[in-house]
């Protein structure tokens, strides 16, 4: 179990960094799906599988909705970004990871004694890197993916504190609602870009 927990934590960190650094929706959608799989396993450390699987199914449904919308609405060719942009986002992500490693142990000792350290670190990683992502992009699909990652981090930490069927249903509704909002804004952003491209130049 400790080895699998460490593997799940590594997947959380890797997928969060991928979503932060890269801007290809295909890569990010795959990373988000893997992120939910790792989050599912971390939640099973505190909850029964029958209740934890709800988070996995809802997360994959939200990921599928965003991914299918991006596939239909967005161009296949992604704009090439400069190396400095990739370096900046990668460096900022590494700073967040360092901060989480520094503060997680004192937080566990003072506030979250009942939560395993690997679970607490995973949740904080998701929250911190998601907040960093939201501060570096205005693209609708990336913003929604960041919000979903942030909520997953909260759910992982909360699962170690309390088992609540009602809150599980509420969070599932929020995740699906965010996915629908993301679908709407992705479509509106694509319509706006198409309208701008159709305006004749004078």
C-alpha positions in Angstrom: 0.0 0.0 0.0 2.7 2.6 0.8 4.3 1.9 -2.6 1.0 2.4 -4.4 0.3 5.6 -2.4 3.7 7.0 -3.4 2.9 6.0 -7.1 -0.5 7.8 -6.9 1.2 10.9 -5.4 3.8 10.8 -8.2 1.0 10.7 -10.8 -0.7 13.6 -9.1 2.4 15.7 -9.2 3.3 14.7 -12.8 -0.2 15.3 -14.2 -0.6 18.6 -12.4 2.7 19.8 -13.9 1.7 18.6 -17.4 -1.6 20.6 -17.2 0.3 23.7 -15.9 3.1 23.6 -18.5 1.5 22.4 -21.7 -1.3 24.0 -23.7 -2.4 21.1 -25.9 -5.9 20.1 -24.9 -5.3 16.4 -25.8 -2.3 16.1 -23.5 -4.2 18.0 -20.7 -7.3 15.9 -21.0 -5.3 12.7 -20.7 -3.4 14.1 -17.7 -6.7 15.1 -16.0 -8.1 11.6 -16.6 -5.0 10.0 -15.0 -5.2 12.6 -12.2 -8.7 11.4 -11.3 -7.5 7.8 -11.3 -4.8 8.7 -8.8 -7.2 10.7 -6.8 -9.6 7.8 -6.7 -6.9 5.5 -5.2 -6.0 8.2 -2.6 -9.6 8.5 -1.5 -9.9 4.7 -1.1 -7.3 5.0 1.7 -10.0 6.6 3.8 -13.3 5.6 2.1 -14.8 2.3 0.8 -14.3 1.7 -2.9 -18.1 1.8 -3.5 -18.2 5.4 -2.4 -14.8 6.4 -3.8 -15.7 5.2 -7.3 -18.2 8.0 -7.6 -15.4 10.5 -7.8 -13.7 8.5 -10.5 -16.8 8.2 -12.7 -17.8 11.8 -12.3 -14.3 13.0 -13.0 -14.0 10.9 -16.1 -17.4 12.1 -17.3 -16.3 15.8 -16.8 -13.1 15.1 -18.6 -14.9 13.4 -21.5 -17.3 16.3 -21.8 -14.5 18.9 -22.0 -12.3 16.7 -24.3 -15.1 16.0 -26.8 -16.0 19.7 -26.9 -12.4 20.7 -27.5 -12.1 18.0 -30.3 -15.2 19.4 -32.1 -14.7 23.1 -31.5 -10.9 23.8 -31.4 -8.4 23.7 -34.2 -6.1 20.7 -34.4 -3.1 23.0 -34.8 -1.9 24.5 -31.5 0.1 27.7 -31.5 3.7 27.1 -30.7 4.8 28.8 -27.5 8.2 30.2 -26.7 10.6 28.3 -24.6 10.6 31.1 -22.1 6.9 30.6 -21.4 7.3 26.9 -20.8 10.3 27.6 -18.6 8.4 30.1 -16.5 5.4 27.9 -15.9 7.7 24.9 -15.2 9.7 27.0 -12.7 6.6 28.3 -11.0 5.3 24.8 -10.7 8.5 23.6 -9.1 8.3 26.5 -6.6 4.7 25.4 -5.6 5.9 21.8 -5.2 8.8 23.0 -2.9 6.4 25.0 -0.8 4.0 22.1 -0.4 6.8 19.8 0.7 7.9 22.4 3.3 4.5 23.2 4.8 2.8 19.8 4.6 4.6 18.2 7.6 3.9 21.1 10.0 0.3 21.2 8.8 -0.2 17.5 9.4 1.2 17.8 12.9 -0.9 20.8 13.9 -4.2 20.4 12.0 -4.5 17.1 10.0 -3.1 14.4 12.4 -5.7 11.9 11.0 -4.7 12.3 7.4 -1.7 10.4 6.0 1.1 12.7 4.9 1.0 11.4 1.3 -2.7 12.2 1.1 -2.3 15.7 2.5 0.6 16.4 0.1 -1.4 15.2 -2.9 -4.3 17.4 -2.1 -2.1 20.4 -1.5 -0.3 19.8 -4.7 -3.5 19.7 -6.7 -4.8 22.9 -5.0 -1.5 24.8 -5.3 -0.7 23.9 -8.9 -4.3 24.5 -10.0 -4.3 28.0 -8.5 -1.0 28.6 -10.3 -2.6 27.4 -13.5 -5.5 29.7 -13.2 -3.1 32.6 -12.8 -1.3 31.9 -16.0 -4.0 31.3 -18.5 -7.3 32.8 -19.8 -8.3 29.8 -22.0 -11.7 28.4 -20.9 -10.8 24.8 -21.1 -7.6 25.2 -19.0 -9.5 27.3 -16.5 -12.2 24.6 -16.1 -9.5 21.9 -15.8 -7.8 23.9 -13.1 -11.0 24.3 -11.2 -11.7 20.5 -11.5 -8.1 19.8 -10.2 -8.6 22.2 -7.3 -11.9 20.5 -6.3 -10.2 17.1 -6.5 -7.5 18.3 -4.2 -10.1 19.5 -1.7 -12.0 16.2 -2.0 -8.9 14.2 -1.3 -8.1 16.1 1.9 -11.7 16.1 3.0 -12.0 12.4 2.5 -9.4 11.9 5.2 -11.4 14.0 7.6 -15.0 12.9 7.2 -17.1 10.4 5.3 -20.2 12.2 4.0 -22.5 10.7 1.3 -24.4 14.0 1.0 -21.2 16.0 0.4 -20.1 13.4 -2.1 -23.3 13.9 -4.1 -22.9 17.7 -3.8 -19.3 17.6 -5.1 -20.3 15.3 -7.9 -23.0 17.8 -9.0 -20.5 20.7 -8.8 -18.0 18.8 -10.9 -20.5 18.0 -13.6 -21.8 21.6 -13.4 -18.3 23.0 -14.0 -17.9 20.7 -16.9 -21.1 21.9 -18.5 -20.0 25.5 -17.9 -16.7 24.7 -19.5 -18.4 23.2 -22.5 -20.5 26.4 -22.9 -17.5 28.8 -22.6 -15.4 26.7 -25.0 -18.1 26.9 -27.6 -18.6 30.7 -27.1 -14.9 31.3 -27.3 -14.7 29.4 -30.5 -17.7 31.2 -32.0 -16.0 34.5 -31.1 -12.8 33.6 -32.8 -14.7 32.5 -35.9 -16.6 35.7 -36.1 -13.4 37.7 -35.8 -11.8 35.7 -38.7 -14.8 36.3 -40.9 -14.8 40.1 -40.5 -13.5 41.6 -43.8 -10.4 43.7 -43.6 -10.7 47.2 -44.9 
